[in-house]
Amino acid sequence: MQDEWSDDIALEGYAAGLSAIPGDHLPDAQALLRYFQDNSEQLFSLDDLDEIDIAAVMGSGFTHHGADLTDDDIRLFLTASHDVFASYYSLAATTHALLEALRRRGLKLALVSNTASPEWLLRPVLERQGLVERLDVVVLSSELGKRKPHPAMFEQALAEVGAVPAEALFVGDRLDADILGASRVGIKTVQALWFRADDAEVPVEPDFQAFTQMDVLNAVERLSPGHDDSRASSRR
């Protein structure tokens, strides 16, 4: 799933969130955006791989402007603003076809995502996009409290699908979060290159590269029992 982000999208989302909250003395969308920009290093720091508490972060913006909201108010704000942000999310054209092809091979599928959005916000998006019905497991950093490349993310997915690392294949675009994290747990990896080419310097290389989504099937076939890979390089 790809998502766009810009100041204009942020302002649109914050404005929608503010309109959902009853009461007066609220900051405007521009003031909230400026606060989050000015304090981004403190509020959105991910250096320790702990996922941020997005409700607490949003709440701090209101407190800074003298508006102490209830938990219900923050939930209303998050719901309305996230509805706007989610309208900019998109799937690659062959996502459903790839997932269905993998399921026909008898494979269990897990989505392992770094996201500050809590499950109650993100699941409706996954349902609208037709992903929930095509997945067996969804592991979100917002629920686990840790972000990839922390091993807990991958270990949770393995536990929920009932697999050991040697039986798994992880597909991700980020070399540091996805490829490095999965490799350290002992999972073979595919670097997804169909919407961006990450060139971060990490002490590991992917086992495979996929320039289109359907290239993932090539990696799956080459890892299947009985496949003769003696004449092929492991990276494509």
C-alpha positions as CSV (number, residue, x, y, z in Angstrom):
1,M,0.0,0.0,0.0
2,Q,1.4,3.4,-1.0
3,D,0.5,6.6,0.7
4,E,1.1,10.2,-0.3
5,W,1.9,13.0,2.2
6,S,2.3,16.7,2.0
7,D,1.5,19.8,4.0
8,D,-1.7,20.3,2.0
9,I,-2.9,16.8,2.8
10,A,-2.0,17.3,6.5
11,L,-4.0,20.5,6.6
12,E,-6.9,18.9,4.9
13,G,-6.9,16.1,7.4
14,Y,-6.5,18.3,10.4
15,A,-9.3,20.5,9.3
16,A,-11.6,17.5,9.0
17,G,-10.5,16.4,12.4
18,L,-11.2,19.8,14.0
19,S,-14.6,19.9,12.4
20,A,-15.5,16.6,14.1
21,I,-14.8,18.0,17.6
22,P,-17.5,19.9,19.5
23,G,-16.7,23.0,21.4
24,D,-14.8,26.2,21.0
25,H,-11.2,27.5,21.7
26,L,-9.6,25.0,19.3
27,P,-6.5,25.8,17.3
28,D,-6.8,26.0,13.6
29,A,-5.3,23.4,11.2
30,Q,-2.4,25.6,10.3
31,A,-1.4,26.1,13.9
32,L,-1.5,22.4,14.5
33,L,0.7,21.7,11.5
34,R,3.2,24.3,12.5
35,Y,3.4,22.8,16.0
36,F,4.0,19.3,14.7
37,Q,6.6,20.6,12.2
38,D,8.5,22.6,14.9
39,N,8.5,19.7,17.3
40,S,8.9,16.8,14.9
41,E,12.2,15.5,16.2
42,Q,10.8,15.1,19.7
43,L,7.3,14.0,18.9
44,F,8.0,11.6,16.0
45,S,11.4,10.2,17.1
46,L,11.7,6.5,16.1
47,D,15.4,6.0,17.1
48,D,14.6,3.4,19.7
49,L,12.2,1.4,17.5
50,D,9.3,2.1,19.9
51,E,6.2,3.0,18.0
52,I,4.8,6.4,18.8
53,D,1.5,6.9,20.6
54,I,-0.4,8.9,17.9
55,A,-3.2,9.8,20.3
56,A,-0.7,11.3,22.8
57,V,1.1,13.1,20.0
58,M,-2.1,14.7,18.7
59,G,-3.2,15.5,22.2
60,S,0.0,17.3,22.9
61,G,-0.8,19.6,20.0
62,F,-4.1,20.6,21.5
63,T,-2.7,21.0,25.0
64,H,0.1,23.3,23.7
65,H,-2.7,25.5,22.3
66,G,-4.7,25.5,25.6
67,A,-7.3,23.0,24.5
68,D,-7.4,19.9,26.8
69,L,-9.5,17.3,24.9
70,T,-11.0,14.1,26.3
71,D,-10.0,10.7,24.9
72,D,-13.3,10.7,23.0
73,D,-12.5,14.0,21.4
74,I,-9.1,12.8,20.3
75,R,-10.7,9.7,18.9
76,L,-13.1,11.8,16.9
77,F,-10.3,13.9,15.6
78,L,-8.2,10.9,14.6
79,T,-11.1,9.2,12.9
80,A,-12.0,12.2,10.8
81,S,-8.5,13.2,9.9
82,H,-7.5,9.6,9.1
83,D,-10.5,9.3,6.7
84,V,-8.9,12.1,4.7
85,F,-5.4,10.6,4.8
86,A,-6.7,7.2,3.8
87,S,-8.3,8.7,0.7
88,Y,-4.7,9.1,-0.6
89,Y,-3.7,5.5,0.0
90,S,-3.5,3.3,-3.1
91,L,-2.7,-0.3,-4.0
92,A,-0.6,-1.4,-6.9
93,A,-2.8,-2.7,-9.7
94,T,-1.7,-6.3,-9.3
95,T,-1.9,-6.5,-5.5
96,H,-5.0,-8.6,-5.4
97,A,-3.8,-10.9,-8.2
98,L,-0.5,-11.5,-6.4
99,L,-2.2,-12.3,-3.0
100,E,-4.6,-14.7,-4.7
101,A,-1.9,-16.4,-6.6
102,L,0.0,-17.0,-3.3
103,R,-3.1,-18.2,-1.6
104,R,-3.7,-20.7,-4.4
105,R,-0.3,-22.2,-3.6
106,G,-1.5,-22.9,-0.1
107,L,0.6,-20.2,1.5
108,K,-0.4,-18.2,4.6
109,L,-0.1,-14.5,4.2
110,A,0.8,-11.8,6.8
111,L,0.9,-8.1,6.5
112,V,3.6,-6.7,8.8
113,S,3.5,-2.9,8.8
114,N,5.1,0.0,10.6
115,T,2.3,2.4,11.3
116,A,1.3,4.8,14.0
117,S,-2.3,4.3,13.1
118,P,-4.0,2.0,15.6
119,E,-5.8,-1.1,14.4
120,W,-9.2,0.4,14.8
121,L,-8.3,3.2,12.4
122,L,-6.4,1.1,9.8
123,R,-8.5,-2.1,9.6
124,P,-11.5,-0.3,7.9
125,V,-9.0,0.9,5.2
126,L,-7.7,-2.6,4.7
127,E,-11.2,-3.9,4.5
128,R,-12.2,-1.3,1.8
129,Q,-9.1,-2.2,-0.2
130,G,-10.0,-5.9,-0.1
131,L,-6.9,-6.9,1.8
132,V,-8.3,-8.3,5.0
133,E,-10.1,-11.1,3.1
134,R,-6.9,-12.0,1.4
135,L,-4.7,-12.0,4.4
136,D,-4.4,-14.5,7.3
137,V,-2.6,-12.2,9.7
138,V,-2.1,-8.4,10.2
139,V,0.7,-7.3,12.5
140,L,0.9,-3.6,13.2
141,S,3.6,-1.7,15.1
142,S,0.9,0.5,16.6
143,E,-0.4,-2.6,18.4
144,L,2.9,-4.3,19.2
145,G,4.6,-1.2,20.3
146,K,7.8,-1.9,18.3
147,R,8.7,-1.1,14.7
148,K,10.6,-3.0,12.1
149,P,13.5,-3.9,12.1
150,H,12.8,-5.0,15.7
151,P,12.6,-8.8,15.7
152,A,9.3,-8.8,17.7
153,M,7.4,-7.7,14.5
154,F,8.6,-10.7,12.5
155,E,8.4,-13.1,15.4
156,Q,4.8,-12.1,16.0
157,A,3.9,-12.8,12.3
158,L,5.6,-16.1,12.4
159,A,3.8,-17.2,15.6
160,E,0.4,-16.2,14.2
161,V,0.8,-18.0,10.9
162,G,2.4,-21.0,12.7
163,A,5.7,-21.0,10.8
164,V,9.4,-21.0,11.6
165,P,11.8,-18.6,9.9
166,A,13.1,-21.2,7.4
167,E,9.5,-21.6,6.1
168,A,8.9,-17.9,5.5
169,L,9.6,-15.3,2.9
170,F,9.4,-11.6,3.6
171,V,8.7,-9.0,1.0
172,G,9.5,-5.4,1.7
173,D,10.8,-2.2,0.1
174,R,12.9,-0.9,3.0
175,L,16.4,-2.3,3.2
176,D,16.9,-1.2,6.8
177,A,13.4,-2.0,8.3
178,D,12.4,-4.9,6.1
179,I,15.3,-6.7,4.6
180,L,17.7,-6.2,7.5
181,G,15.0,-7.0,10.1
182,A,13.7,-10.2,8.5
183,S,17.2,-11.4,7.7
184,R,18.3,-11.1,11.3
185,V,15.4,-13.4,12.3
186,G,16.5,-15.9,9.7
187,I,13.8,-15.2,7.1
188,K,14.6,-15.1,3.4
189,T,13.8,-11.8,1.8
190,V,12.5,-10.1,-1.4
191,Q,13.3,-6.4,-1.9
192,A,10.2,-4.8,-3.5
193,L,11.3,-2.3,-6.2
194,W,8.1,-1.7,-8.0
195,F,7.4,1.7,-6.5
196,R,10.7,2.8,-5.0
197,A,14.3,1.7,-5.0
198,D,15.8,2.0,-1.5
199,D,19.6,2.4,-1.5
200,A,20.2,2.6,2.3
201,E,23.5,1.1,3.4
202,V,22.8,-2.0,5.5
203,P,25.0,-5.0,6.2
204,V,22.8,-7.5,4.3
205,E,21.5,-8.0,0.8
206,P,18.1,-9.3,-0.2
207,D,17.9,-12.9,-1.3
208,F,15.7,-11.8,-4.3
209,Q,14.7,-8.6,-5.9
210,A,11.2,-8.0,-7.4
211,F,10.8,-5.3,-10.0
212,T,7.1,-6.0,-10.4
213,Q,4.7,-7.6,-7.9
214,M,4.4,-10.7,-9.9
215,D,8.2,-11.2,-9.7
216,V,7.5,-12.3,-6.1
217,L,6.0,-15.5,-7.5
218,N,9.4,-16.3,-9.1
219,A,11.1,-16.1,-5.7
220,V,8.4,-18.4,-4.3
221,E,8.8,-20.9,-7.0
222,R,12.6,-20.9,-6.6
223,L,12.2,-21.6,-2.9
224,S,9.8,-24.5,-3.5
225,P,10.9,-28.0,-2.7
226,G,12.5,-29.7,-5.7
227,H,13.2,-26.5,-7.7
228,D,16.6,-26.7,-9.5
229,D,18.3,-23.3,-8.8
230,S,21.8,-24.5,-9.5
231,R,22.1,-22.3,-12.7
232,A,20.5,-19.2,-11.3
233,S,21.8,-16.3,-9.3
234,S,19.9,-15.6,-6.0
235,R,19.5,-11.9,-6.8
236,R,17.4,-10.5,-9.7
